[in-house]
Amino acid sequence: MKHGKKYVDSTKTVDRNKLYDANEALALTVSTAKAKFDETVELHIRLGVDSRHADQQVRGAVVLPNGTGKSVKVLVLCKGENVEAAKAAGAEYVGSDEYVAKIQGEGWMDFDVVIATPDMMGVVGRLGKVLGPRGLMPSPKAGTVTPDVARAVTEAKAGKIEYRLDKTNIIHCPIGKVSFGPEKLEQNLNTLMNAVVKAKPAASKGQYLKSCVVASTMGPGVKVNTAKYGV
């Protein structure tokens, strides 16, 4: 893959073999972000687990203290009194069967988060093939299947992110925008790292945090020293 001049210049300031402390890594990430838009900063964590085994899955959700910098469109699938509660909390779309039909029939996907009440899961299950591959399927572990829809909507709007392993045992998560600056990004990074460490499966043996890289949308990856997180 051929990279542009700005990317090549940015890579010259990053030592590929060095493990940087989080604050140093984020300062580098911010300084090497040269795009004309406010780039997203992502964290990529490789874990010493095997995602093929059910007892080594790592998945959960966490509210980043400084949010993600992205406005989130929320769809809540619910009925009865929960409808008004979800609307009052700021959900863009609230309903039940009509939205399920819209997703199934029209391929409608104009939302970033799906929240559902437990009584809706029989209906929501029909959307598994559509929402699952996109990481949008509601789940109790992520707090997106809940009777307390108002709280779930508020958290989603405040910058709650879901983390999960991909097939190569890596977690990819946004931790904010370049415009946040290193300090706020570090607070978000620490919150996510602590959540992932806390979610370490009992079946995991050996080194848990294999590697950690932070990068902006168009910038080079910077390796982060994970020693302070203790696993």
N, C-alpha and C positions, 0 to 999 in steps of 0.2 A: 504494500500500500504506500502510495507516494504522499508525503505530507507537505503542507505549504511552508513558506519561509518563516512565518511567525511561530509555527509549531517547532520547526527545526531550531530556531533561535532560543525558544523557551527550554528545549531539552538540554541545551548547553549549560544552563544554570542548575540543573538537577544531576546530582551524583547517583547514578543508577545502582551503585553497590552499597550506598549508605542507608542506614536506618535512621530516619529523622524523628526527633521527639514531635509529638502531635502539634504543638504550637509552631514549631519550625516548619513542619511539613505543610501546614495550612497557610503560613505566611508565604511560602514558595508557591503554593497552588494559586493563591490570590494574585501574586505578582506575575505569574506566567499566563494568566487568563487574558488573552489579547483580543477576544472577539468583540464585536460592536454591540452585542446584547449581553444581558446579565446572565452569565453562565451558571448552570447548576453545578454544585459540588457534590460528588458521589464518593461513597466509601465502599470498598470491595474487600470483604473479609473471607479469606480461605480458612476453612476449619478442618481439623484432623478427625473427621467423622466420616461415616459412609452412609450417604442419604438413601441408599437402597434398602437399608434396614429400618424398620418402623421405630425401633427403640433408639435410633440415633438421629432422628429428625430434630431440626432446630427451627422453631417457628414461634412467632409472637408479635406483639405490637408495643410501641412505646410512643409517648408524646414528647416531641423534641421541645426543649424549653424556649427556643426562639423560632419555632415553626419551620416550615420548609421554604417559605417565600413564594409558594404557589397557592393561588386561589383554588379551592377544591369544590367540585360539584358533587353533591350528595344525593343519592337515591335511597329512600327508605321504603321498604316493603312491609306494610303493616295494615291493621284495620282498627275500627272502633276509636276509642279515646286516644290511642297512640298517634292517630293521624294529626290531630291538632297539636299534640306535644312535639312531634317531629317538625311541623311547619313553624311553630313558635321558636324552635331551636335554630332555625335557619336552613333546613333542608330544601334544596331546589325542587325535588320531585318526591311526592309522597302518594302512595296508593298501593294497590295489590295486583289483582289479576290483569288489569288493563296494561300495566307496565310490563308484566311478564309476557303478555301477548305481543306487545310492541317490540320487545327485545327478540322474541322468537320469530315473529312474522316479518318485521321490518329491518331487523339487524340494527336496531337503535342502540347506540352506545354513548350517548352524550353525558357521561358522568364519570367521576374518578373513584368514588367509593360507593359500595352497596352495603346497606345495613338492613337487617331483617329481624322481626320478632320471632321467638321460637315457634309460635303457632303457624308461621308462614313457611316453615322449612319444607313441608310436603310439596308446596307449589314451587318454591325456589329451587328445589332439587332438580326440577326439569331444565333449569338453566345451566346445570353443571358443565355441559360440553362447551357452552359459549363463554361463561364467566371464568371457569377453571383455568384454561390456558392463559388467560389475561391476568390472572392473579386477583380477580375481583370477586370470587365466590365468598359469600359471608361465612364466617366460622367463629365458634365460641372462643377458640384460642386467641383470635385476634380482637375479640371484643365486638365483633360486628354481627353476632347473633346474640341479642340481648332484649330483655323486656324493657330496659331503660333506654329507649331510643333517643330521648333528649340529651342524655349524657354522651351517648355515642356520637351524635351529630356534633355536639360542642367540641368533643375531643378531635374529631376528624377535621373540623374547621381550624382548630388550634395548632394543627401540625402533627397529628398522630400518623405514624408510618408503620407499615407492616414489614417485618423482615422474615425471610425464609430462604432455605438452601435451594440452589439450583442443582441440576444433575451433576455438576462438577464440584459440588460441595463448597460453593462460594455464595456469600450473601452480598447482594448489590442494593445499596440504599442511598437515596438523596439525603444530604444533611444540611441543605440550605443553598443560598446563592452567594456568588462571589462578593456582592455588595454588602453582605453581612459583616465582612472583615474576619480576620483570624480568630479573634476572641470569642465571638458568638458562635462561629463554626466549631471551635474547640469544645464549647459547652455542649453543643449538639452531638459532636463526635463521642465525647465521653459518656453521654447519656445512652447512646446506642451501643457502644462497646460494653458498658456495664450490664445492659440488658441481655446482650448476647452471651456474655460470660455467665450470668445468672441462669441462663437457659441451657447451660451445658448438660447434655444427657448423662445419666449415671453410667450408661454403657460405653461412653467415650473413654478410650485408653490412650496414653501417651500425650503428646503435645496437642493441645486443643486449638490454640490460635496459631495457625501455620504461617500466615502472612497477612498483611494489611496494607492496602494502597489507597491513597486519596487522589482524586483528579477532578479537574473542571471539565465541562462538556467538550471543549476543544483543546484542552491543555494536556501536558504529559503526566504520567502517573508518578506519584512520590511515595516511596515506601515509608511506612510508619513503624516506629519501635513499639512493640506491644508489651514490653517487659513489665511496665507499671500496672498492667491489668491482671498480672499474676497467674496466668495459665498458659 
